[in-house]
Amino acid sequence: MPSTMKKPFNYVENAAVTAAVKRARTGQPAQIGPDPALHSQDAELHWVEAVLRHRLSLRSLNRPVSIRAKDDDIHPLVADGQHFPAVALSIPFADRTLTFLASYDDRRRLVFDLLAPCERCGAPVPAEEINSLEDLGDYLLQARDTLGGSPRLRTSPAHAAGCLARGD
């Protein structure tokens, strides 16, 4: 799916592109360690936000990065789920917002998808699985050999009725 990002990149996108280029040159992803644990006193939205912040290495940028988290009223938390909503996270910038969807994959791992307009219907759907700063950089650079798309693209209920991109 083509990138909808505009240039010049903001500071998060610059860091992502730099990380992707470094991974491409060295073959080694950044070592970020395990995800933060969910503690009983944590609200789940704050925990999901903390995991995204960790996976994208946002604390390493040495400047504040605002993330807004809320329940997503369209997508389920797990495939074929109906009762629990996924989490929508947005990172706002002056000229645009990066929006992610947090849900669980078929192996019950928390995954993040970048939401972008569907090429066919224009609805915001999971376009690319982004689980590291390098993944975001690959998406922004359109590094086709490292992009795989989101497995949740074809099953997203956000598609317009009759959209051919949705696989039923």
Secondary structure, DSSP 4 states (H G I P E B T S, - for coil): ------SS--HHHHHHHHHHHHHHHHS------SPPPPPTTS-HHHHHHHHHHHHTTGGGGSS----EEEEEEEEESSTT--SSEEEEEEEE-SS-EEEEEEEE-TTS-EEEEEEEE-TTT--EEEEEE--SHHHHHHHHHT-GGG----TTTTT-TTSPTT-TTS--
